[in-house]
Amino acid sequence: MTVSGLRERKKQRTRDALLRVALELFTTRGYEQTTVDEIADAVEVSQRTFFRYFSSKEEAAFAVQQMVEERFVQALAERPAEEGPLDAMRNAVLAAWDTIGEAIMEVVPLELYLRTFQMIESTPALLAVHLRRSSEMEEAIARLIAEREGLDVDEDPRPRIVVAAFSGVMKVTGQLWGRGADPTLEGMREMTEYYLDHLGPALEPEWRSR
């Protein structure tokens, strides 16, 4: 391996170590109670080194979630053009979950990822950020869907509407998974698939006849 390759590997190890320690401290001591100095000290690096990898504690708190979201957007962009919007999003999220587990566990243990998810939803400051990020993500996906369909997202409301419906299902499944009934990625994938399969029937005008 080249010198530059070794240097990049060392940087990645340092970043991963800072992230693991940060999430462990956030989920055990509390996000607000944890300082950057404590994170850096635990990894035996300087505060300056922490800020070389993360602009803030907030960025560290959402780093793994950011990676998951980027996998989904990439998978959606690669879906076949003939798939309709809902099918494309459904297939993209399931395809992302098929590969994301290994990527997550290369950085943090799965149970720590689950605890981080729970910590974000129970920390007011982070929950506000989470809602803002979710809104920004929905807008980005709506624009991607509109581009796939050859539509103007500001003239045709359908991309934003279909993404809002899809995001609502994902929010429900995330909350249910976060409660820990089946804290595995397989459980998350199965629950996601099950709920997405019920999105169409839920939008039908009559339920009782079914």
C-alpha angles and dihedrals in degrees: 000000000000124000090250090051092052090048092053091048090052090050091051092050090051092049092048091049092050091048095049092048093045093052092044091053093043092053097043105034099023132259097259092045095054119087130203089239091058091051093048093045091052090056092040095239133116128267086246089059091053091054090049088068104027128032091210146346087268092060090051091049091056099035097104092042088051090054091051091050093049090052090053095049091048091049091048092051089053097051116117114270092234092065115099119237097264094043091048093052093043093050092043095053093046091047090050092051089051090064106021096079094070091045092052094047091051086066108027137001113267093241089056090052089053092048090049090053090052092045093054092052092049097046111081095207092050094041089058090052090046091054091048092048091048091053091050090048092051091052092050092050092046090054091048091051091048090051091050090052096042093244136137104240091206093053102037115053095197099089093055092043095051091045091049090053092047092047090051090057091047091050092052094048091046092052093047092047090047090059087068104238089138108005097191132104088237088056091049092049093048092048091047092050092046094051095043089052087059096050094088095047090046090059094052114110095233125049104162095066088059 
